[in-house]
């Protein structure tokens, strides 16, 4: 049951990527949802996205969401998350 708990994924993500604490609520929401959907280990594989987040380059981070395997298979969900990541609103 713990693996399907969104709060567990969020806590795990914050532990692995403390930078998420500094993000606005919209971008945090995007990453928390991605962590819940695909898991933190897969999310950790989005290395270019995390590097872009570190640089506050949210356009690149959004593009990396779209360019991921999950992004290409998400039936449009990735586009929604990418728009939120890019805009922060």
N, C-alpha and C positions, 0 to 999 in steps of 0.2 A: 504494500500500500504506500509506503513512504516514497517510492520512485514516482508515483503518479501525483504526488502532492506538489502543487505549484509553489507553495511557500518553501518547500525543501529545495526546489530548483533555484529559486531566487536567492536563498541563503547560500547555496553552493556557488552560484554565479558571483555573488558579492565577495565571497572568500577568495575565489580564484582571480577575480578581476576587480580589485578595490576601486578602480577608476569609476565604476558605475555609480558609486556614491555621489560623485561630483556632477553627474548628468542631470538635466532637467527631467521632470516627471514623465514627459512623453517618450523621450529616448530610453529612459529606464524601463518604461512600460513595454516598449518594443523588445528590448533585450530580455526582459523577464518572460515575456510570452514566447519568444524564440527558445529560451532555455527550457520552458515547460513543454514546448512542442517537440523539439529535436534533442533535448538533453544538453547538459553543460559540456560533456566531452566533445560532442559534435560542434557545439557553438565555439568551443575553444579552437577548433580547426579553422575558423574564419580569421586567420592570422592577418590578412590584409585589412579586414574590417576593423579589427582591434587596433592595428597600427594607425589607421585613419582616425579612429576615435581618440587615440592618444594625442593626435595632432589637431583635434577639433575640426577635422575635415569630414563633415557629415555627408557631403555629397558623395565622396568616395566610399564612405561606409555604406551608404544606401546602395550604391552600385555593386558593392561586394555582396550585399544581401541578394540582390537580383542575380548576380553571376554565380552564386553557389548552386550546388546540385539540388539542394532543397528549393532554392528560389526558382529554378527551372521546372521543378515538378510540383509547385505549390498551387497550381490552378488559380493564379491571380492573387493569392494571399501575400506573397512576397512583395508585390507591387504596393499594396496597402502599407506594409511595414516599412518599405523603403521610402515612401512618401513621408511617413511620420518621422523616420530617422533623419531625412534630409531637412525637413521643415522645423521639426521640434514642436509643432503645434498640431 
